[in-house]
Amino acid sequence: MATTTLSARATRSVQAAPRRRHHTVDRPRRSVTLTVLTCLVLIYALVPLVWLLISATKSQAGLFDSFGLWFSSDFSLWSNIKETLSYDDGAFVRWFVNTVLYVVAGAGGATLLAVLGGYGLAKFSFPGKRAVFAVVIGAVAVPGTALAVPTFLMFSQLGLTNTPWAVIIPTLISPFGLYLMWTFATDAVPAELLEAARMDGAGELRTFLQISLRQLAPGIVTVLLFTMVATWNNYFLPLIMLKDPHWYPLTLGLNAWNQQASTVGGQAIFNLVITGSLLTILPLIIAFLFLQRYWQSGLTAGSVKE
Amino acid sequence: MIIFALVFLAPIAYSIYLSLFRNQLIGGNSFVGIANYREALTDPNFWSSFARVALFLVVQVPIMLGIALLVALAIDSGRLYGRSFFRITIFMPYAVPAVVASLMWGFMYGPRFGLVGNIEDAFNVTLPNLLSPSWILASIGNIVTWEFVGYNMLIFYSALRVVSPSLYEAAEIDGAGQWRIIRYIKIPAIRGALVIATIFSIIGSFQLFNEPSILKSLAPNAITSYFTPNFYAYTLSFAGQQYNYAATVAIIMGIITMVVAYVVQLRGMRKES
């Protein structure tokens, strides 16, 4: 297929060349219309974020009496941030620390397991491998929240609910991460390379650490980022597992602040909810922007096999 | 593998076990066989919640995937100015937690200090209340679309990148226009990604929970305790203590999801061959 295409191109491009000197397939003509159309989607994606950013600069009163997409006369971003961090004895900071703990332990552990598991499944053959594959694919398809209620009941019998373990242990398993790592490792680490390393007398562990890990790096970053997002944004699992606000992650905490407005006698703190939301999403957006080179190549490689 | 068994296999087994029993005030825990299933399958609340997510699935998923596909094709065509900017920006909402997304949109929908209220003031018109019972599903659909358009776009885009450019060149030399290239080369090439994204979206729709749960405090009248099957199961077990019945509902939804996902996969793969 590839050879015929190439030869066809070679013969025909001779006549076609003059016409397409400037606009080749690799560098087509830029289209203003298409750019404008895509801009509509871009605006759709950005408006809520801009609204959030602008609203975070407003005081409670400013929120109610100024236009949503422009700044109000009193610029109170700094006082909002200060108040968010100190409200309720610094609950926000504590939730932030909790979230970081869940992300580091949960997403880090999930990535480690996915890398080891995916690498093992891709590079070693053992009996029952097909069965494992079927189970992993099945696991991707099972709705995660359907498992939450029984998991909760089990954990409560083990006495694990209301502790950080209840959030960390379930996040350790990421069928999607395992699947991505598996397909990635199959392609990224050539069998010849492993052969050569083994010939040179390197043990399995050393081969893995010194050769395979380097090849797997983009895949690892991708899995890490996606499990990080999943953990950072997790709401359902902590919602059922945790009753004690002391262990809340940010998502639960923000929602609790929001609900405070609708309870009787509760103080409405919409400006803090909005500023807190902004502070919650900033770390992830920064992580995605800085690591985009890695995760985009990782995702591309992962999709080859699909 | 131990952890895998602990968090994955054990809950499935346990929930099947639970769904076969019933805890009553008199008589305690007793084996009731499929009675819970019979009850769930005739439960109007369950079916109303199921119909709601089914409607959501049929309307929201095609819109979301359609937009995602168009944007992916537009970015891949290389005819945009500043395409990496588009790619990263449209993807950005994915990094926003469902909680924050729902709160933001919820506030913006709200007539009090949201954008809807602003538009009403500015143009002196009365818009429908997006948090009212008749509009809430569309409002949630918008939130979910906003969150996942970029993610799906990136999946499609990654798949498009893998297609060898020599195919396009050959097609162009043979006189095929852009639309024909899209129709006969690009779409078939990313069929796998399309099927995967569809399956994930179906699973996501059936599991819908976060957005209604968070919007409930902003729109208490519009969201009932059986708004989605998942929400229903949650309410049953944590407000009503009916763990057995909740497990039953969860299992039924899980089975339906897997069947639908499997059918989609079969259809998608059959077309490929």
Interface residues (C-beta under 8 A of the other chain):
Chain A: A2 T5 L6 A8 R9 R12 S13 A16 V25 D26 R27 P28 R29 R30 S31 V32 L34 T35 L37 T38 V41 L42 Y44 A45 L46 P48 L49 W51 L52 S55 L63 F64 F67 G68 L69 L113 G138 A139 A141 V142 P143 G144 T145 A146 L147 V149 P150 T151 F152 L153 M154 I169 P170 L172 I173 V229 W232 N233 Y235 F236 L239 I240 L250 T251 L252 L254 N255 N258 Q259 A261 S262 F270 V273 I274 S277 T280 I281 L284 I285 A287 F288 L289 Q292 Q296 L299 T300 G302 S303 V304 E306
Chain B: I3 F4 L6 V7 F8 A10 P11 I12 Y14 S15 L18 I67 V71 A74 I75 S77 G78 R79 L80 Y81 G82 F86 I88 T89 I90 F91 M92 P93 Y94 A95 V96 P97 A98 V99 V100 A101 L103 M104 W105 F107 M108 R112 F113 G114 L115 G117 N118 A122 W146 V149 G150 L154 I155 S158 A159 R161 V162 S164 P165 S166 L167 Y168 E169 A170 E172 I173 G192 A193 I196 I199 I203 F206 Q207 F209 N210 S213 I214 S217 L218 P220 N230 A233 Y234 S237 F238 Y243 A246 A247 A250 I251 M253 G254 T257 M258 A261 Y262
